[in-house]
Amino acid sequence: MLSPEPERHLMSDAKLPLLHKAPVEELRVHVARSGLAIGDTARVERLADGRIGVFALMRQRVLGLIPRWREGLIGNLGPLAEEVVSPSLDHGDALRVRIVALVPEYLANGFPPEVHVSVWGDPRHLSPIIAALVPTSGLELPPRAQGRLSRLEMI
């Protein structure tokens, strides 16, 4: 007689987007000279002051002449992005971080340069932050205008 098949626990290594495009704040690098490109791999790590820093391989020059690649701090995630990523980082989840947008100084047109990252990971540890973003008081829908199309149902 065949023994019953043991119960299997399915594991999923599929990563889902936690942050599609989050700005990196307080940039600590000259974006145009850093050698960063869209699609570069980055990583996030909690800093000594409690904020979450974004690190990536950047081009640095030795004695101003010899270029070499070293990992360095680009900047910090903003407070909302930090709140989304923090639980996954605290649980030790593997996160996939990529640079998805760059605006170097010479293209910023008088504005500060920008770096945006995308963070993918396991959404099991996401905390419900949407309730904090949506105001619950004072939300009233405007009255519907009566017209010839007012009987149509909105999908």
Contacts in CASP RR format, 6 or more apart in sequence:
PFRMAT RR
TARGET T0000
AUTHOR 0000-0000-0000
METHOD contacts of the structure
MODEL  1
MLSPEPERHLMSDAKLPLLHKAPVEELRVHVARSGLAIGDTARVERLADG
RIGVFALMRQRVLGLIPRWREGLIGNLGPLAEEVVSPSLDHGDALRVRIV
ALVPEYLANGFPPEVHVSVWGDPRHLSPIIAALVPTSGLELPPRAQGRLS
RLEMI
12 122 0 8 1.000
15 94 0 8 1.000
15 95 0 8 1.000
15 96 0 8 1.000
15 120 0 8 1.000
15 121 0 8 1.000
15 122 0 8 1.000
16 120 0 8 1.000
16 121 0 8 1.000
16 122 0 8 1.000
16 123 0 8 1.000
17 118 0 8 1.000
17 119 0 8 1.000
17 120 0 8 1.000
17 121 0 8 1.000
18 84 0 8 1.000
18 85 0 8 1.000
18 88 0 8 1.000
18 95 0 8 1.000
18 119 0 8 1.000
18 120 0 8 1.000
18 121 0 8 1.000
18 123 0 8 1.000
18 126 0 8 1.000
19 81 0 8 1.000
19 84 0 8 1.000
19 85 0 8 1.000
19 117 0 8 1.000
19 118 0 8 1.000
19 119 0 8 1.000
20 118 0 8 1.000
21 100 0 8 1.000
21 101 0 8 1.000
21 116 0 8 1.000
21 117 0 8 1.000
21 118 0 8 1.000
22 77 0 8 1.000
22 78 0 8 1.000
22 81 0 8 1.000
22 116 0 8 1.000
22 117 0 8 1.000
22 118 0 8 1.000
22 119 0 8 1.000
23 78 0 8 1.000
23 81 0 8 1.000
23 114 0 8 1.000
23 115 0 8 1.000
23 116 0 8 1.000
24 54 0 8 1.000
24 74 0 8 1.000
24 75 0 8 1.000
24 76 0 8 1.000
24 77 0 8 1.000
24 114 0 8 1.000
24 115 0 8 1.000
24 116 0 8 1.000
24 117 0 8 1.000
25 75 0 8 1.000
25 76 0 8 1.000
25 77 0 8 1.000
25 78 0 8 1.000
26 75 0 8 1.000
26 76 0 8 1.000
27 74 0 8 1.000
27 75 0 8 1.000
27 112 0 8 1.000
27 113 0 8 1.000
27 115 0 8 1.000
28 73 0 8 1.000
28 74 0 8 1.000
28 75 0 8 1.000
29 36 0 8 1.000
29 58 0 8 1.000
29 72 0 8 1.000
29 73 0 8 1.000
29 74 0 8 1.000
29 75 0 8 1.000
30 105 0 8 1.000
30 113 0 8 1.000
31 102 0 8 1.000
31 103 0 8 1.000
31 104 0 8 1.000
31 105 0 8 1.000
31 113 0 8 1.000
31 114 0 8 1.000
31 115 0 8 1.000
32 104 0 8 1.000
32 105 0 8 1.000
32 106 0 8 1.000
32 113 0 8 1.000
33 59 0 8 1.000
34 58 0 8 1.000
34 59 0 8 1.000
34 74 0 8 1.000
35 58 0 8 1.000
35 59 0 8 1.000
36 56 0 8 1.000
36 58 0 8 1.000
36 74 0 8 1.000
36 99 0 8 1.000
36 102 0 8 1.000
36 115 0 8 1.000
37 99 0 8 1.000
37 102 0 8 1.000
38 99 0 8 1.000
38 100 0 8 1.000
38 101 0 8 1.000
38 102 0 8 1.000
39 98 0 8 1.000
39 99 0 8 1.000
39 100 0 8 1.000
40 56 0 8 1.000
40 57 0 8 1.000
40 98 0 8 1.000
40 99 0 8 1.000
41 56 0 8 1.000
41 57 0 8 1.000
41 97 0 8 1.000
41 98 0 8 1.000
42 54 0 8 1.000
42 55 0 8 1.000
42 56 0 8 1.000
42 74 0 8 1.000
42 97 0 8 1.000
42 98 0 8 1.000
42 99 0 8 1.000
42 117 0 8 1.000
43 54 0 8 1.000
43 55 0 8 1.000
43 56 0 8 1.000
43 95 0 8 1.000
43 97 0 8 1.000
44 52 0 8 1.000
44 53 0 8 1.000
44 54 0 8 1.000
44 55 0 8 1.000
44 77 0 8 1.000
44 85 0 8 1.000
44 89 0 8 1.000
44 95 0 8 1.000
44 97 0 8 1.000
44 119 0 8 1.000
45 52 0 8 1.000
45 53 0 8 1.000
45 55 0 8 1.000
45 89 0 8 1.000
46 52 0 8 1.000
46 53 0 8 1.000
46 89 0 8 1.000
47 53 0 8 1.000
47 76 0 8 1.000
51 76 0 8 1.000
51 77 0 8 1.000
51 82 0 8 1.000
52 76 0 8 1.000
52 77 0 8 1.000
52 81 0 8 1.000
52 82 0 8 1.000
52 85 0 8 1.000
52 86 0 8 1.000
52 89 0 8 1.000
53 73 0 8 1.000
53 74 0 8 1.000
53 75 0 8 1.000
53 76 0 8 1.000
53 77 0 8 1.000
54 73 0 8 1.000
54 74 0 8 1.000
54 75 0 8 1.000
54 76 0 8 1.000
54 77 0 8 1.000
54 97 0 8 1.000
54 115 0 8 1.000
54 117 0 8 1.000
55 71 0 8 1.000
55 72 0 8 1.000
55 73 0 8 1.000
55 74 0 8 1.000
56 71 0 8 1.000
56 72 0 8 1.000
56 74 0 8 1.000
56 99 0 8 1.000
57 69 0 8 1.000
57 70 0 8 1.000
57 71 0 8 1.000
57 72 0 8 1.000
58 69 0 8 1.000
58 70 0 8 1.000
58 71 0 8 1.000
58 72 0 8 1.000
58 74 0 8 1.000
59 67 0 8 1.000
59 68 0 8 1.000
59 69 0 8 1.000
60 67 0 8 1.000
60 68 0 8 1.000
60 69 0 8 1.000
60 70 0 8 1.000
61 67 0 8 1.000
61 68 0 8 1.000
62 68 0 8 1.000
74 115 0 8 1.000
75 115 0 8 1.000
76 82 0 8 1.000
77 85 0 8 1.000
77 117 0 8 1.000
80 129 0 8 1.000
80 133 0 8 1.000
81 119 0 8 1.000
83 127 0 8 1.000
83 129 0 8 1.000
84 119 0 8 1.000
84 126 0 8 1.000
84 129 0 8 1.000
85 95 0 8 1.000
85 119 0 8 1.000
87 125 0 8 1.000
87 126 0 8 1.000
87 127 0 8 1.000
88 95 0 8 1.000
88 121 0 8 1.000
88 122 0 8 1.000
88 125 0 8 1.000
88 126 0 8 1.000
89 95 0 8 1.000
90 125 0 8 1.000
91 125 0 8 1.000
93 121 0 8 1.000
93 122 0 8 1.000
93 125 0 8 1.000
94 121 0 8 1.000
95 119 0 8 1.000
95 120 0 8 1.000
95 121 0 8 1.000
96 119 0 8 1.000
96 120 0 8 1.000
96 121 0 8 1.000
97 117 0 8 1.000
97 118 0 8 1.000
97 119 0 8 1.000
97 120 0 8 1.000
98 117 0 8 1.000
98 118 0 8 1.000
99 115 0 8 1.000
99 116 0 8 1.000
99 117 0 8 1.000
100 116 0 8 1.000
100 117 0 8 1.000
100 118 0 8 1.000
101 114 0 8 1.000
101 115 0 8 1.000
101 116 0 8 1.000
102 113 0 8 1.000
102 114 0 8 1.000
102 115 0 8 1.000
102 116 0 8 1.000
103 111 0 8 1.000
103 113 0 8 1.000
103 114 0 8 1.000
103 115 0 8 1.000
104 113 0 8 1.000
105 113 0 8 1.000
108 114 0 8 1.000
144 150 0 8 1.000
END
